[in-house]
Amino acid sequence: MALKLTVAMWALASDNEQSLGAGRTVTTAATALSREFPEFSRFAKAIFLLDVAAASGTFTLDVTIQGFNEASGKWHIVATFPQQSAVSPASPVAANSALVQSATLDYTRYRAQWVTTVAGYSATFTLVAIAHTEEPSI
Amino acid sequence: MVAVAEPLRPAPTRTSGGQILYVEDFRAVQIGLWNDGVGWAGSDTDIMFGGKPTMRLDTGGNSNGGPANPNRTAITSGVVVKRRVHDGYRHRFGMEFWFRFTSLNLTSNALLSASIYNRNGTQAHHGRVWLDPNGNNVPMHARILDGAASNALSGTNGAGTAVYADVLTSVLQNGGGTHTYDVPSGRLDRAGGWHWCKLVVDFVTLKYVSVQLDGEAAVDLSAYTLDATDTTGFAGMHYSFEFSASTGTRRWVNIANVIGTMED
């Protein structure tokens, strides 16, 4: 039996997730990091879904998923979304959409990074992972 | 045909008694508790206990602003990982668990505590034990949130200074600075040194009942009242662990085999 887990990855380390809010709004040029997600540690694969729900003005949004090397303290890029610059297509989104990235979960801990390079705009996005694994034996 | 099997063995514990309400032994692929603070809490298969994964609490580099103790209400600038169970102030409840100090930097500037608290719509009543290593490899202390003293000093708005009473000292060295598992620094002791604790509170009398730490005898806490603070928050009973730090250095501890009990 497959077990699945939904993870809202727009949470920051300083966020209380009881009131996370419906997406992350970015308005300036910045590089931001989500909190670290140990939730993935016992799951085998995931799809990562990026969706720009609302936007005004001209912007670029570059999102990567990263896994942690605990010995070096460095993060490794495991999935990269194509640069976003507009509101995502309406539902249904095409199966092979660039807004969907798949990865095997070989790391124990993951995070997301989002980079914006200009100012004078507003964009709100969600980044969610659906992880899955087979039912463990213990 | 009669099936023959090995007899059931109880969960790893240092006590008997108490009707089990729930067991969180972290064998499932995802932890059943949830972090209502910051940082993170998750299943940890690097640090196992009793053949099962444990739960790691990690501050994630968040700072709690430097309080002297774990405060009157849970410090939400750190991890607050909890299980909620509804009960209308009708019973005695217990919480037992194993824990180890896992990473470096835990002998100072870090606060680990466990709590059982309930709310009635106008007030919260907090029972909390602060698991204080008190330094590096000296006997650790169990200090409880003293409700009467905290109310006398700071009133009931919940914002004032908390008073903790030192009620129990373990004869064991705390292991807060040795036998650590801290990969970045090359310390890879997965065995560690596990402590055990059980806290029992009474929501009928609004008093503590007892606390046990490691192999020490249970200490009678019937002279201590739970700390009452004004709140209109969600009227549910909470079993929680709080872990925070006063600097941005990441720290983590591990919890195993959490058992919630009813002790009437």
Interface residues (C-beta under 8 A of the other chain):
Chain A: L3 L5 A13 S14 D15 N16 E17 Q18 R35 E36 F37 P38 E39 S41 R42 F43 E70 A71 S72 G73 T108 T133 E135 P136 I138
Chain B: R27 A28 V29 Q30 N35 D36 G37 V38 G39 W40 A41 G42 S43 D44 T45 D46 G51 K52 P53 R56 D58 G60 G61 N62 T76 V183 P184
